[in-house]
C-alpha cells in the first residue's frame, strides 16, 4: 500500500509540474492522454514504478485532469502538489474482487483483510484505498446498482426557504432554527497549544512525529464532528420538504473578509450545499437557488420595502415603511422562499405553502410598480 501511495503521489506531482512547465515555457497545454503516454518511457527510467498497478498510475493523471477542469470552471482552486503527511489514496478501476477472504487488488499477492461495515449491491466499478493522516485505512467501493434517478418535483406546497448564518446555522422560513456548533472555535485553544508544541520539536525526531499525530487526530475529530452534523441536518431538511430555496453563496468572496473567514469555514456551508444537492437528486427533491445579490435581509417580508441602512449588527429591526418588527434571519428566510417561488414560477402550486412569503412576493411586485410609476 505504501508503494502505491508513494508512486501515485509521485506521478501526480510530476504531471502537475510538467503541465506547469509546458504552459509557462511554451504556452502548450498538455492533455491527460499526452501525459499518460509518457508513463511508458518514465517506467524505463524509474523501474520501481513497475511494482505497482499501472491503472492506479493512470488514474492519478485522470484525477489531475479533473482538478484542472474544475479550476477552469471556477468550482475549485488551482491544483496543489500532494504532500506525504496529508491524506493518501490510490484507485483500482479493474480486476477487483471482494469475498469472504477480503479485498483482492492487482499487484497484491494476498487478499487484504477488511471490515465490511455494510453490504453493497451492483457491479464494482472503482475501488479507492485511502489512508488518513492518523494512519487509518479505508476502502471506498463505487458500484453501479442500476437504480434510476427519479425525476425532480417541479411544483409542491411543501416548500421552505433557508437562510445560512454563523450564530444560527440554519433558519427556516417557518421560524425553525438550528444552532451552529462551531466545533473548530471550541477546540481552537487546545489546537493552538498543540501546534505550538509541534513547532518546537526537532524535525525528523520521534517526539515531533508523536506531536504531529496528536494534532492530526484533533483535526480529524473536528472534521468528523462537522461532517456528522451536516449529514444529520441535511437529512432532516431533505426528508421534511420537497422544494428547498436557498441563496447561491459566493464562498471565495466571503472568505476575503478576515473577520468572518474562520467562522464561515468552520460552518461548512459549501459542504452542506453539496450534501443537500446530492440527497435531493437521490430522493427526487428540488433545490432552487436565488441570486447572490438579492436583498433578502434588507427587504421587509410584509410590505416589500428595502431598508438600505441595515447593518450586520442589526439582528432585530423595525421596518420604517410599515412598522413591522422583524427578526433578521427569519425575515431573510421568508424572502428567500418568496424569491425562489417567484423566479421558478411555482406561485400557484405553492399558494398554500407559506402565505406570508407569497404575500411578500405580491406586495414586492406592487411596490416596484408603484416606484416605477412614481419615477
Secondary structure, 3 states (H helix, E strand, C coil): CHHHHHHHHHHHHHHHHHHHHHHHHHCCCCCHHHHHHHHHHHHHHCHHHHHCCHHHHHHHHHHHHHHHHHHHCCCCCCCCCCCCCCCEEEEECCCCEEECCEEECCCCCCCECCCCCCCCCCEEEEEEEEECCCCCEEEEEEEECCCCCCCCCCCCCCEEEEEECCCEEEEECCCCEEECCCHHHHCHHHHHHHHHHHHHCCCCCHHHHHHHHHHHHHHHHHHHHHHHHHHHHHHHHHHHCCEEEEECCCHHHHCCCCCCHHHHHHHCHHHHHHHHHHHHHHHCCEEEEECCCCCCCCECCCCCCECCCCCCCCCEEECCCCCCEEEHHHHHHHHHHHHHHHHHCCCCCCCCCCHHHHHHHHHHHHHHHHHHHHC
